[in-house]
Amino acid sequence: MAVPQAIDTLSRRASLLRESLQKSQSNTESMVTILGSFDHRLSALEAAMRPTQVKTHAIRMAHENIDKTLKTTEVILTQFDLSRQAEATILRGPHEDLEGYLEAVDMLKSTVHHFSSNKSFKGCDGVMNHINSLLSKAILKLEEEFRQLLATYSKPIEPDRLFDCLPKSLQPHSETSGHQADGGKPEHQARSLETAVYKTPTLIPARVLPLLHDLANQLVQAGHQQQCSKIYRDARASTLESSLRKLGVEKLNKDDVQKMQWEALETKIQNWIHYMRIAVKLLFAGERKICDQVFDGTTLNKDQCFAEVTANSVAVLLSFGDAVAKSKRSPEKLFVLLDMYEVLHELHVEIETIFEGKACTEMRESTLSLAKRLAQTAEETFGDFEEAVEKDATKTTVLDGTVHPLTSYVINYVKFLFDYQSTLKQLFQECVTGDKTESQLAIVTMRIMQALQSNLDNKSKQYKDPALTYLFLMNNIHYMVRSLSRSEAKDILGDDWVQRHRRIVQQNANQYKRVAWAKVYPIILQTLSIQGLTPSGSSSALGSEGANNSGVSRASIKERFKSFNVQFEELHQRQSQWTVPDQELREYLRLAIAEVLLPAYRSYIKRFGPLVENGKNPLKYIRYTPEDLERMLSEFFEGKSMGEPKR
């Protein structure tokens, strides 16, 4: 029973479920029908609203375009307003307010850039043409202002202003400026010049340089590099040349130099050395400084511009040095050649720094070439001097046998050379320290000394008296040794050279004594050497015929006294006119003579004086006491004239 009931229940439930599904299906179909009706209505509504939406979008886009146009118009009007303001400033010119003028030019450039970079401003060609025309006029006025500013503030510098910028040691009123009276130049002075402080002169006022820089920058940006460079070059080059002319620089060639008297040329050379320092350390350094400042940050070639400014001035300065180097060589020119070489060597670092860059290559090479030419001429002058010394054929004869003018000239010349040791070592390409071998300077000096000795040997042959020949050689070689051994030359020549030549002095002194007194000494010494002479105080030594027991007769003794008197008086008369200028050497010779003569004469007087004194007219034969001879010997080598009274 239970099963049929369950089936019946399920059947009822199934029927209810089927009815529900049918109702749901019916409802769904009704809803679909209703929704389909809504979709149709919405499509119709959308179609009806589309024209309104299109109009609304168009209106919104129109508003946006209007806003953009208004903004663009505002920008254009602003640019036009700025352009009108700039135009008014441009038309007034830059002279009254240069800074404002430059701002106006920048404003116009900004306007051009603004319109050029915005494609929407294609319709502004007329405005652009007007502004560009205005800019062209502005640049031309800037060129003129650049020219006027340079002309106004580019004035030649007076020499006194330049002198004030020099170290005190080089200022004209300084006691140590230039060369010393004797022509020498101590090494310490050369070293002090290397560390001396120079004050760069103000070539253009500092307040003007920024204005010139801004003007140059505008001109270069506008493509006017050539015009800008030419204006600057013309103004500064002429000013620089005028400053040098005021200082005294002049263009001279080889012929001009050759025609000058030596004193005038020497003065011009010393001035040239002074001018070179002023030009390089003050004027050229100053020109480089302002050139770098004016064109800083621009694309203009600063080195080229500076080279064009200084080219002619450098050429004028170097032309004089070149003319001197190429002129006829002479010994007196050697020292000024060394001075010229030395100043170029001193300025080498500054020249390399100031004239840097490819554009200045010619100036650097010209200066270096001149230094080499001066060095070559100096070396050749050494050879000329050596030859001139050896072949000197002057007729000047020193009658008293003193130091010959040639000797003093050559020795002073060599001593002055050693004031230039560092320069000469540089010139001969030697190291400062060197090695143990003879330096080139020592070799040259020894050759000059040898040439002098050779010439002195020839000059000594002019004397007829052999004694005077040896005295002459003794005096001159002694002067050489004494002078050089007291100078820096001793370190170069060495002790061997000094000792060797001292021996030569001694040899000539010995030869003088041997030759000069060859007739006097034998008169006394040979008599004293006779054996068996009795003391002069022994009367028993005399026989009835006036002879002593040695066989020496009174007549013979008298004759010897007479001969001695004649020979000694002749020597005294002649040799008191001779000269030994060195006091020490003079006293040495007198003492050497006295040490032989006086003891022998005293012995002679002591032994044989009584033979004469006991006879007639003893003073006729014994004219001089030993003291008289000593006094007369002290008059030897004093260089007395014939008529000068005896002391």
C-alpha positions as CSV (number, residue, x, y, z in Angstrom):
1,M,0.0,0.0,0.0
2,A,2.8,2.3,0.8
3,V,4.4,2.1,-2.7
4,P,1.3,3.1,-4.7
5,Q,0.9,6.1,-2.4
6,A,4.4,7.2,-2.9
7,I,4.1,6.9,-6.7
8,D,0.9,8.9,-6.5
9,T,2.6,11.6,-4.5
10,L,5.5,11.8,-6.9
11,S,3.1,12.0,-9.8
12,R,1.3,14.9,-8.3
13,R,4.5,16.7,-7.6
14,A,5.6,16.1,-11.2
15,S,2.4,17.6,-12.5
16,L,2.8,20.7,-10.3
17,L,6.4,21.1,-11.5
18,R,5.4,20.8,-15.1
19,E,2.7,23.4,-14.6
20,S,5.2,25.7,-12.9
21,L,7.7,25.3,-15.8
22,Q,5.0,26.1,-18.3
23,K,4.1,29.3,-16.5
24,S,7.7,30.3,-16.2
25,Q,8.2,29.7,-19.9
26,S,5.1,31.8,-20.6
27,N,6.4,34.6,-18.4
28,T,9.8,34.5,-20.0
29,E,8.3,34.8,-23.4
30,S,6.2,37.7,-22.3
31,M,9.3,39.4,-20.7
32,V,11.3,38.9,-23.9
33,T,8.5,40.5,-25.9
34,I,8.4,43.4,-23.5
35,L,12.2,43.9,-23.6
36,G,12.2,43.7,-27.3
37,S,9.8,46.5,-27.4
38,F,12.1,48.6,-25.0
39,D,15.1,48.0,-27.3
40,H,13.2,49.3,-30.3
41,R,12.2,52.3,-28.3
42,L,15.7,53.0,-27.1
43,S,17.2,52.8,-30.6
44,A,14.6,55.3,-31.7
45,L,15.5,57.6,-28.8
46,E,19.2,57.3,-29.6
47,A,18.6,58.1,-33.2
48,A,16.6,61.1,-32.1
49,M,19.3,62.4,-29.7
50,R,22.3,62.0,-32.1
51,P,22.0,65.4,-33.8
52,T,22.0,67.0,-30.4
53,Q,25.1,65.2,-29.3
54,V,26.9,66.3,-32.5
55,K,26.0,69.9,-32.0
56,T,27.1,69.7,-28.4
57,H,30.6,68.3,-29.4
58,A,31.0,70.9,-32.1
59,I,30.2,73.7,-29.6
60,R,32.7,72.3,-27.1
61,M,35.5,72.0,-29.8
62,A,34.7,75.6,-30.9
63,H,35.1,76.8,-27.3
64,E,38.5,75.0,-27.1
65,N,39.6,76.5,-30.4
66,I,38.6,79.9,-29.2
67,D,40.5,79.5,-26.0
68,K,43.6,78.4,-27.9
69,T,43.3,81.3,-30.3
70,L,42.9,83.7,-27.5
71,K,46.0,82.4,-25.8
72,T,47.9,82.4,-29.0
73,T,46.7,85.9,-29.8
74,E,47.7,87.0,-26.3
75,V,51.2,85.5,-26.9
76,I,51.5,87.2,-30.2
77,L,50.4,90.5,-28.8
78,T,52.9,90.1,-26.0
79,Q,55.7,89.4,-28.5
80,F,54.5,92.4,-30.6
81,D,54.5,94.6,-27.5
82,L,58.0,93.4,-26.6
83,S,59.2,93.9,-30.2
84,R,57.8,97.5,-30.2
85,Q,59.7,98.2,-26.9
86,A,62.9,96.6,-28.3
87,E,62.4,98.5,-31.6
88,A,62.3,101.8,-29.8
89,T,65.5,101.0,-28.0
90,I,67.2,99.8,-31.2
91,L,66.3,102.9,-33.0
92,R,67.8,105.1,-30.2
93,G,71.1,103.3,-30.6
94,P,73.4,101.6,-28.1
95,H,75.5,104.7,-27.2
96,E,73.3,105.9,-24.3
97,D,72.4,102.6,-22.7
98,L,74.5,99.7,-24.1
99,E,73.3,97.2,-21.6
100,G,69.6,98.0,-22.4
101,Y,70.5,97.9,-26.1
102,L,71.9,94.4,-25.7
103,E,68.8,93.3,-23.8
104,A,66.7,94.6,-26.6
105,V,68.7,92.6,-29.2
106,D,68.3,89.5,-27.0
107,M,64.5,90.3,-26.9
108,L,64.3,90.5,-30.7
109,K,66.3,87.2,-31.0
110,S,63.9,85.6,-28.6
111,T,60.9,86.8,-30.6
112,V,62.4,85.4,-33.8
113,H,63.1,82.1,-32.1
114,H,59.6,82.0,-30.7
115,F,57.9,82.5,-34.1
116,S,60.4,80.3,-35.9
117,S,60.0,77.3,-33.6
118,N,56.1,77.4,-33.7
119,K,54.5,76.1,-36.9
120,S,51.2,77.7,-36.1
121,F,52.7,81.2,-36.8
122,K,53.2,80.7,-40.5
123,G,51.1,83.8,-41.2
124,C,53.6,86.1,-39.5
125,D,56.1,86.3,-42.3
126,G,55.7,90.1,-42.5
127,V,56.4,90.5,-38.8
128,M,59.4,88.2,-39.0
129,N,60.9,90.1,-41.9
130,H,60.5,93.3,-40.0
131,I,62.1,91.9,-36.9
132,N,65.0,90.4,-38.9
133,S,65.6,93.7,-40.6
134,L,65.6,95.4,-37.3
135,L,68.1,92.8,-36.0
136,S,70.4,93.4,-39.0
137,K,70.4,97.2,-38.2
138,A,71.1,96.4,-34.6
139,I,74.1,94.2,-35.4
140,L,75.6,97.0,-37.6
141,K,75.1,99.4,-34.7
142,L,76.8,96.9,-32.4
143,E,79.7,96.7,-34.7
144,E,80.0,100.5,-34.7
145,E,79.7,100.5,-30.9
146,F,82.4,97.8,-30.6
147,R,84.6,99.9,-32.8
148,Q,83.9,103.1,-30.8
149,L,84.5,101.4,-27.4
150,L,87.8,100.0,-28.6
151,A,88.9,103.3,-30.1
152,T,88.0,105.2,-26.9
153,Y,89.7,102.9,-24.5
154,S,92.6,101.7,-26.7
155,K,95.2,104.3,-25.9
156,P,99.0,103.9,-26.1
157,I,100.7,103.4,-22.7
158,E,103.2,106.0,-21.7
159,P,106.7,104.7,-21.0
160,D,106.5,105.9,-17.4
161,R,103.5,103.7,-16.7
162,L,105.3,100.7,-18.1
163,F,108.4,101.5,-16.1
164,D,106.2,101.5,-12.9
165,C,105.2,97.9,-13.7
166,L,108.8,96.7,-13.8
167,P,110.7,95.3,-10.8
168,K,112.6,98.0,-9.0
169,S,115.9,96.6,-10.2
170,L,114.9,97.3,-13.8
171,Q,113.3,100.7,-13.4
172,P,115.3,103.5,-15.1
173,H,116.1,105.3,-11.8
174,S,117.4,102.1,-10.2
175,E,121.2,102.1,-9.6
176,T,121.3,98.4,-10.6
177,S,119.3,98.7,-13.8
178,G,121.1,97.9,-17.0
179,H,124.8,97.1,-17.2
180,Q,127.3,98.1,-14.7
181,A,130.0,100.6,-15.6
182,D,132.6,97.9,-16.3
183,G,130.4,96.0,-18.7
184,G,130.1,93.0,-16.4
185,K,126.9,91.5,-15.2
186,P,127.0,89.4,-12.0
187,E,125.4,86.0,-12.0
188,H,123.2,86.8,-9.0
189,Q,121.7,89.7,-10.9
190,A,120.7,87.3,-13.7
191,R,119.2,85.0,-11.2
192,S,117.2,87.8,-9.5
193,L,115.7,88.8,-12.9
194,E,114.3,85.3,-13.3
195,T,112.3,85.6,-10.1
196,A,111.5,89.4,-10.4
197,V,107.8,90.3,-10.1
198,Y,106.2,92.2,-13.0
199,K,102.8,94.0,-12.6
200,T,100.6,93.5,-15.7
201,P,99.5,97.0,-16.9
202,T,95.8,97.9,-17.4
203,L,95.5,98.1,-21.1
204,I,91.7,98.6,-21.0
205,P,89.7,99.5,-17.9
206,A,88.2,96.5,-16.1
207,R,84.7,97.9,-16.3
208,V,84.8,98.1,-20.1
209,L,85.9,94.5,-20.7
210,P,82.5,92.9,-19.9
211,L,80.8,95.3,-22.3
212,L,83.3,94.4,-25.0
213,H,82.8,90.7,-24.2
214,D,79.0,91.1,-24.6
215,L,79.3,93.0,-27.8
216,A,81.8,90.5,-29.3
217,N,79.5,87.6,-28.2
218,Q,76.5,89.2,-30.0
219,L,78.6,89.9,-33.2
220,V,79.9,86.3,-33.2
221,Q,76.4,84.8,-32.7
222,A,75.2,87.0,-35.5
223,G,77.8,85.4,-37.8
224,H,80.0,88.6,-37.9
225,Q,83.2,86.8,-36.7
226,Q,85.4,88.3,-39.4
227,Q,84.1,91.9,-38.9
228,C,84.5,91.5,-35.1
229,S,88.0,90.1,-35.4
230,K,89.1,92.8,-37.9
231,I,87.7,95.6,-35.7
232,Y,89.5,94.3,-32.6
233,R,92.8,93.6,-34.5
234,D,92.9,97.0,-36.1
235,A,92.3,98.8,-32.8
236,R,94.6,96.8,-30.6
237,A,97.5,96.2,-33.1
238,S,97.8,100.0,-33.8
239,T,97.7,100.7,-30.1
240,L,100.4,98.1,-29.3
241,E,102.6,99.5,-32.0
242,S,102.2,103.0,-30.8
243,S,103.1,102.0,-27.2
244,L,106.3,100.4,-28.5
245,R,107.1,103.5,-30.6
246,K,106.7,105.7,-27.6
247,L,109.0,103.4,-25.7
248,G,111.6,103.8,-28.4
249,V,111.3,100.7,-30.5
250,E,112.1,101.3,-34.1
251,K,112.5,99.0,-37.1
252,L,116.1,98.7,-38.2
253,N,117.7,96.4,-40.8
254,K,121.2,95.1,-41.2
255,D,122.4,98.1,-43.2
256,D,121.1,100.5,-40.5
257,V,123.0,98.6,-37.9
258,Q,126.2,98.4,-40.0
259,K,126.3,102.2,-40.4
260,M,126.1,102.9,-36.6
261,Q,129.0,103.9,-34.5
262,W,129.7,101.3,-31.8
263,E,128.7,103.5,-28.9
264,A,125.3,104.2,-30.5
265,L,124.8,100.6,-31.4
266,E,125.7,99.4,-27.9
267,T,123.1,101.8,-26.4
268,K,120.4,100.6,-28.8
269,I,121.2,97.0,-28.0
270,Q,120.9,97.6,-24.3
271,N,117.6,99.4,-24.9
272,W,116.4,96.5,-27.1
273,I,117.0,94.1,-24.2
274,H,115.0,96.4,-22.0
275,Y,112.2,96.7,-24.6
276,M,112.0,92.9,-25.0
277,R,111.3,92.4,-21.3
278,I,108.7,95.2,-21.4
279,A,107.1,93.9,-24.6
280,V,106.8,90.2,-23.5
281,K,106.2,90.5,-19.8
282,L,103.9,93.6,-19.9
283,L,102.5,94.4,-23.3
284,F,102.1,91.0,-24.9
285,A,101.0,89.4,-21.7
286,G,98.5,92.2,-21.2
287,E,97.2,91.8,-24.8
288,R,96.8,88.0,-24.4
289,K,94.8,88.6,-21.2
290,I,92.3,91.1,-22.6
291,C,92.0,89.1,-25.8
292,D,91.0,86.0,-23.8
293,Q,88.6,88.0,-21.7
294,V,86.8,89.7,-24.6
295,F,86.3,86.5,-26.7
296,D,85.8,84.1,-23.8
297,G,83.0,81.7,-24.5
298,T,82.7,82.6,-28.2
299,T,83.5,80.5,-31.2
300,L,86.0,83.1,-32.5
301,N,89.6,81.8,-32.7
302,K,91.3,83.8,-29.9
303,D,94.8,82.6,-30.7
304,Q,94.4,83.7,-34.3
305,C,93.1,87.1,-33.2
306,F,95.9,87.6,-30.7
307,A,98.5,86.5,-33.3
308,E,97.2,89.1,-35.8
309,V,97.3,91.8,-33.1
310,T,100.9,91.1,-32.1
311,A,102.5,89.9,-35.4
312,N,103.9,93.2,-36.6
313,S,105.2,94.3,-33.2
314,V,107.0,91.0,-32.7
315,A,108.4,91.3,-36.2
316,V,109.8,94.8,-35.5
317,L,111.4,93.7,-32.3
318,L,113.0,90.6,-33.7
319,S,114.2,92.4,-36.9
320,F,116.6,94.5,-34.8
321,G,118.0,91.4,-33.1
322,D,118.3,89.6,-36.5
323,A,120.1,92.7,-37.9
324,V,122.6,92.6,-35.1
325,A,123.2,88.9,-35.4
326,K,123.8,89.2,-39.2
327,S,126.0,92.4,-39.0
328,K,129.7,92.3,-39.2
329,R,131.2,90.5,-36.3
330,S,133.7,92.2,-33.9
331,P,135.1,91.2,-30.5
332,E,133.3,94.1,-28.6
333,K,129.9,92.7,-29.9
334,L,130.3,89.4,-28.1
335,F,129.0,90.6,-24.8
336,V,126.0,92.3,-26.2
337,L,125.3,89.2,-28.3
338,L,125.4,87.2,-25.0
339,D,123.1,89.7,-23.4
340,M,120.6,89.4,-26.3
341,Y,120.8,85.6,-26.2
342,E,120.4,85.7,-22.5
343,V,117.2,87.8,-22.5
344,L,115.6,85.5,-25.1
345,H,116.5,82.5,-23.0
346,E,115.1,84.3,-19.9
347,L,111.8,85.0,-21.8
348,H,111.5,81.6,-23.4
349,V,108.9,80.2,-21.0
350,E,106.7,83.4,-21.2
351,I,106.9,83.4,-25.0
352,E,105.8,79.8,-25.1
353,T,102.9,80.5,-22.8
354,I,101.7,83.8,-24.2
355,F,102.1,82.7,-27.8
356,E,100.5,79.3,-27.4
357,G,98.4,77.7,-30.1
358,K,98.9,76.9,-33.8
359,A,98.1,80.4,-34.9
360,C,101.2,81.8,-33.0
361,T,103.6,79.1,-34.2
362,E,105.5,81.6,-36.4
363,M,106.1,84.0,-33.5
364,R,107.5,81.2,-31.3
365,E,109.7,79.8,-34.1
366,S,111.0,83.3,-35.1
367,T,112.1,83.9,-31.5
368,L,113.8,80.5,-31.2
369,S,115.4,81.0,-34.6
370,L,116.8,84.4,-33.4
371,A,118.2,82.9,-30.2
372,K,120.0,80.2,-32.3
373,R,121.4,82.8,-34.7
374,L,122.7,84.9,-31.8
375,A,124.3,81.8,-30.3
376,Q,126.0,80.9,-33.6
377,T,127.2,84.4,-34.1
378,A,128.6,84.5,-30.5
379,E,130.5,81.2,-31.1
380,E,131.9,82.5,-34.4
381,T,133.0,85.7,-32.6
382,F,135.0,83.6,-30.1
383,G,136.9,82.2,-33.0
384,D,137.4,85.7,-34.5
385,F,138.6,87.0,-31.2
386,E,141.2,84.2,-30.8
387,E,142.5,84.9,-34.3
388,A,142.6,88.6,-33.7
389,V,144.6,88.2,-30.5
390,E,147.1,85.9,-32.2
391,K,147.5,88.1,-35.2
392,D,147.3,91.5,-33.5
393,A,150.0,93.6,-35.2
394,T,149.6,96.9,-33.5
395,K,152.7,99.1,-33.6
396,T,152.3,100.0,-29.9
397,T,155.5,99.2,-28.1
398,V,155.6,99.6,-24.4
399,L,159.1,101.1,-24.0
400,D,159.3,100.4,-20.2
401,G,158.4,96.7,-20.6
402,T,155.2,97.0,-18.6
403,V,151.9,95.2,-19.3
404,H,150.9,95.6,-22.9
405,P,147.5,97.2,-23.6
406,L,146.6,94.0,-25.6
407,T,147.2,91.9,-22.5
408,S,145.0,94.0,-20.2
409,Y,142.3,94.1,-22.9
410,V,142.3,90.4,-23.4
411,I,142.4,89.6,-19.7
412,N,139.6,92.0,-19.0
413,Y,137.7,90.5,-21.9
414,V,138.1,87.0,-20.6
415,K,137.2,88.0,-17.0
416,F,134.0,89.6,-18.3
417,L,133.2,86.4,-20.1
418,F,133.1,84.5,-16.8
419,D,130.3,86.8,-15.7
420,Y,128.2,84.9,-18.3
421,Q,129.1,81.4,-17.2
422,S,125.6,80.0,-17.1
423,T,124.7,81.7,-20.4
424,L,127.9,80.4,-22.1
425,K,127.2,76.9,-20.8
426,Q,123.7,77.1,-22.2
427,L,125.2,78.5,-25.4
428,F,127.8,75.6,-25.6
429,Q,125.0,73.2,-24.7
430,E,126.8,72.1,-21.5
431,C,125.3,70.8,-18.3
432,V,125.5,73.1,-15.3
433,T,127.4,70.6,-13.3
434,G,129.5,69.3,-16.1
435,D,132.1,66.5,-15.7
436,K,135.8,66.2,-14.8
437,T,136.9,66.9,-18.4
438,E,137.6,70.4,-19.7
439,S,134.5,72.2,-20.7
440,Q,134.1,74.0,-24.0
441,L,134.4,77.3,-22.1
442,A,137.7,76.2,-20.7
443,I,139.0,75.1,-24.1
444,V,138.0,78.4,-25.7
445,T,139.6,80.4,-22.8
446,M,142.9,78.4,-23.0
447,R,143.1,78.9,-26.8
448,I,142.7,82.6,-26.3
449,M,145.4,82.6,-23.6
450,Q,147.7,80.6,-25.9
451,A,147.0,83.1,-28.7
452,L,147.9,86.0,-26.4
453,Q,151.1,84.3,-25.3
454,S,152.1,83.7,-28.9
455,N,151.5,87.3,-29.8
456,L,153.4,88.5,-26.7
457,D,156.4,86.3,-27.7
458,N,156.4,88.1,-31.1
459,K,156.1,91.5,-29.5
460,S,158.9,90.8,-27.1
461,K,161.3,90.4,-30.1
462,Q,160.9,94.2,-30.8
463,Y,163.2,95.0,-27.9
464,K,166.9,95.3,-28.6
465,D,167.8,94.7,-25.0
466,P,167.3,91.0,-24.2
467,A,166.8,91.9,-20.5
468,L,163.8,94.1,-21.4
469,T,162.5,91.2,-23.5
470,Y,162.4,88.9,-20.5
471,L,161.1,91.7,-18.2
472,F,158.3,92.3,-20.7
473,L,157.3,88.6,-20.8
474,M,157.5,88.3,-17.0
475,N,155.2,91.4,-16.5
476,N,152.6,90.3,-19.0
477,I,152.4,86.6,-18.1
478,H,152.4,87.5,-14.4
479,Y,149.5,89.9,-15.1
480,M,147.6,87.0,-16.8
481,V,148.2,84.6,-14.0
482,R,147.4,87.1,-11.2
483,S,144.3,88.4,-12.8
484,L,142.8,85.1,-13.8
485,S,143.7,83.3,-10.6
486,R,141.7,85.9,-8.6
487,S,138.6,85.5,-10.8
488,E,136.2,82.7,-11.6
489,A,138.4,81.7,-14.5
490,K,140.6,79.9,-12.1
491,D,138.0,77.2,-11.5
492,I,137.6,76.7,-15.2
493,L,141.3,76.8,-16.2
494,G,142.4,74.7,-13.2
495,D,145.3,74.8,-10.8
496,D,147.6,73.1,-13.3
497,W,147.3,76.0,-15.7
498,V,148.0,78.5,-13.0
499,Q,151.0,76.7,-11.6
500,R,152.4,76.1,-15.1
501,H,152.3,79.8,-15.9
502,R,153.7,80.8,-12.6
503,R,156.7,78.8,-13.5
504,I,157.0,80.6,-16.8
505,V,157.0,83.9,-14.9
506,Q,159.8,82.7,-12.7
507,Q,161.8,81.5,-15.7
508,N,161.5,84.9,-17.3
509,A,162.5,86.6,-14.0
510,N,165.6,84.4,-13.8
511,Q,166.5,85.1,-17.4
512,Y,166.2,88.8,-16.8
513,K,168.6,88.6,-13.8
514,R,171.1,86.6,-15.8
515,V,171.1,88.8,-18.8
516,A,170.7,92.2,-17.2
517,W,173.5,91.8,-14.7
518,A,175.8,89.7,-16.8
519,K,178.4,92.5,-17.0
520,V,178.1,93.8,-13.4
521,Y,178.4,90.7,-11.3
522,P,181.7,89.4,-12.9
523,I,183.5,92.7,-12.1
524,I,183.1,92.1,-8.4
525,L,182.7,88.3,-8.1
526,Q,185.6,87.4,-10.3
527,T,188.0,89.6,-8.3
528,L,186.7,88.2,-5.0
529,S,187.2,84.7,-6.3
530,I,190.9,85.3,-6.7
531,Q,192.6,83.2,-4.1
532,G,195.1,84.6,-1.5
533,L,193.6,88.1,-1.2
534,T,194.4,89.7,2.2
535,P,192.0,91.7,4.2
536,S,191.8,95.3,3.0
537,G,192.9,96.5,6.4
538,S,196.3,94.9,6.2
539,S,198.9,97.5,5.1
540,S,201.6,94.8,4.7
541,A,199.6,93.6,1.8
542,L,200.8,96.5,-0.3
543,G,204.1,96.6,-2.0
544,S,206.1,99.5,-3.1
545,E,204.5,99.4,-6.5
546,G,201.0,99.5,-5.2
547,A,200.4,95.8,-5.6
548,N,199.3,93.4,-2.9
549,N,200.9,90.0,-2.4
550,S,198.2,88.4,-4.5
551,G,199.4,90.1,-7.5
552,V,196.3,92.4,-7.9
553,S,197.5,95.9,-8.7
554,R,196.0,99.2,-7.5
555,A,195.5,100.2,-11.1
556,S,193.6,97.0,-11.7
557,I,191.3,97.6,-8.7
558,K,190.7,101.2,-9.8
559,E,189.8,100.0,-13.3
560,R,187.4,97.5,-11.8
561,F,185.8,100.3,-9.7
562,K,185.5,102.5,-12.8
563,S,184.0,99.7,-14.8
564,F,181.5,98.8,-12.1
565,N,180.5,102.5,-11.7
566,V,179.9,102.8,-15.5
567,Q,177.9,99.5,-15.7
568,F,175.8,100.2,-12.6
569,E,175.0,103.8,-13.6
570,E,174.0,102.6,-17.0
571,L,171.7,99.9,-15.5
572,H,170.3,102.4,-13.1
573,Q,169.6,105.0,-15.7
574,R,168.0,102.5,-18.0
575,Q,166.1,100.2,-15.6
576,S,164.7,103.0,-13.4
577,Q,162.7,103.8,-16.5
578,W,161.5,100.3,-16.9
579,T,158.4,99.3,-15.1
580,V,157.3,96.3,-13.0
581,P,153.7,97.4,-12.2
582,D,153.0,94.7,-9.6
583,Q,154.5,95.8,-6.3
584,E,155.1,92.3,-5.0
585,L,156.9,91.2,-8.1
586,R,158.9,94.5,-8.2
587,E,160.1,94.0,-4.6
588,Y,160.9,90.4,-5.3
589,L,163.2,91.4,-8.2
590,R,164.9,94.2,-6.3
591,L,165.5,91.8,-3.3
592,A,166.9,89.1,-5.6
593,I,169.4,91.6,-7.1
594,A,170.3,93.1,-3.8
595,E,170.9,89.7,-2.2
596,V,173.7,89.0,-4.7
597,L,175.0,92.5,-5.4
598,L,175.2,94.1,-2.0
599,P,177.0,91.4,0.0
600,A,179.5,91.1,-2.9
601,Y,180.0,94.9,-3.1
602,R,180.5,95.2,0.7
603,S,183.1,92.5,0.6
604,Y,184.8,94.2,-2.4
605,I,184.8,97.6,-0.7
606,K,186.1,96.0,2.5
607,R,188.9,94.1,0.8
608,F,190.0,96.5,-1.9
609,G,188.7,99.9,-0.8
610,P,192.0,100.8,1.1
611,L,194.0,100.3,-2.1
612,V,192.0,103.2,-3.6
613,E,191.3,105.3,-0.5
614,N,195.0,105.6,0.1
615,G,195.6,106.9,-3.4
616,K,194.7,110.1,-5.2
617,N,191.0,111.0,-5.8
618,P,189.5,108.0,-4.1
619,L,185.9,109.3,-4.7
620,K,186.6,109.2,-8.4
621,Y,186.6,105.4,-8.1
622,I,184.6,104.6,-5.0
623,R,181.5,106.6,-5.9
624,Y,178.9,104.6,-4.0
625,T,178.6,103.1,-0.6
626,P,176.6,99.9,-0.2
627,E,173.8,102.1,1.2
628,D,173.9,104.2,-2.0
629,L,173.5,101.1,-4.1
630,E,170.6,99.9,-1.9
631,R,168.9,103.3,-2.4
632,M,169.5,103.3,-6.1
633,L,168.2,99.7,-6.4
634,S,164.9,100.9,-4.8
635,E,164.5,103.2,-7.8
636,F,164.6,100.3,-10.3
637,F,161.4,99.4,-12.2
638,E,159.6,102.7,-11.2
639,G,159.1,103.8,-14.8
640,K,160.7,107.2,-14.3
641,S,161.1,109.5,-17.2
642,M,164.5,110.6,-18.3
643,G,164.3,114.1,-16.8
644,E,162.6,113.0,-13.5
645,P,164.9,113.8,-10.5
646,K,166.2,111.0,-8.4
647,R,165.0,110.4,-4.9
